[in-house]
Amino acid sequence: MGKTTSTSSCPITGALFRKRGYSAFDYLRPLVFEDPAIARWYRFNTILYVSDDIGVRLPESVRRSRVPDAQALDYYWPAAYRLRNAVIRRLPTGVVNRVSHINAVWAARGAPA
């Protein structure tokens, strides 16, 4: 599995954090994105937003992962999941909510989602 750069990786959210004095650090995703023991939502979406005054005190290894303000985040979702999400976005909200509920019940029982 690989990653690509996407210009659609929620620039609005990043801009809102930046406006409030927070910087994005993409430190964790490269470390965990291929680990199936971690739920894919966390593997592909965990971005650290750290206030600038704290960011300067982070370890160098974390500081190197700071995403420049104008740069899009790397997009880790595999093509199959992007396709799945594109289909889900076109479904009625009630259907999506019901499927989400069923998946949550299955996950709580230990069944694969």
N, C-alpha and C positions, 0 to 999 in steps of 0.2 A: 504494500500500500504506500502511496506517496502523498505528497501535498502539492497544492498549486497556490498561486497567488490570485486572490479574487478582489475585484474592486467593489463587490457587493457585500463585503463582510461587515455590515452594519456601521458605516462611517458616522451615522447620526449619534449612536451611542458613544462612540469614541470621542466625538466632538463635544458631547455634553460633559463627559468626564474631564476632558482637557480644559474646558471652559471653567471648571470648578477647581482646577489645580492638580489634577490627577494625570499620571502617565500610564500608558499600557505597557505591561511587560509580558512577553510571550515565552515565559520560562518553563512552565510545566508541560504544555502540550507536546513539544518535541520529545520529552522524556517518557510520556505515557501513551501516546496516540496509537501504539501498536499492542498495548497490553489488554488482552481480552478480559482480564480479571476486573478491570475498571469499566464501569458503564460507559457506553460510547458517548453519551451526552457530555460527561465530564472529560473524557479523553479529547474530544474535538472542540470543546467550547470554553475551557477554563483559561481565562485571561486574568492576570493580576492587574488591578488598577490601584496604584499606590500614590499617595499624596507626594508632591515634589519634595517637601521637607524630609520625608522618610526615605524617599527613593535614593537620595544621595548617600544614605547610610547602609544601603543594602550591600550584600557581598558582591564583589566584582562580577562573578559568574551570573548573577541575576541582573545586574545593571547592564551587562552586554546584551541582554534580551529585550531591552527597551525598544518599543516600536516607534520609529520617528513619526511625528505628528501627522504628516501628509501621506504616510504609507499605509496601504491596506494591509490588514492582517492576513497571514497565510491561511488558506482554507483547507482544513484537514479532512472534511467529510468526503468519503469515497463516492465515486460516481453513482453507484447503486443507491446510496442513501439520498443523494441530491435528487435523483429521479423520483424516489419514493416521496420525498418532501414536496416536490413540485406537484405530484398527484394529490397529496393530502391537502395542499393549499387550495385546491380547486373543489374540494368536497364541502358540503354544508357543515356548519359548525356543530350541529347536533350529532352528525355522524362521526366527526372527528372526536368529539367529547366521549361518545359511547365507546369507540375503539380504544381511546386512551384509558378509559375506566377498565375495560376488559384486560388490556395489557397490564395495568397496575395490579389487578386481581391475580393474574397469572404470575407476575413477578413476585408478589407476596407469597405465593404458593411454591415458588422455586422453579416454575416452568419457564422455558425460554420464551422470550417475547418476540 
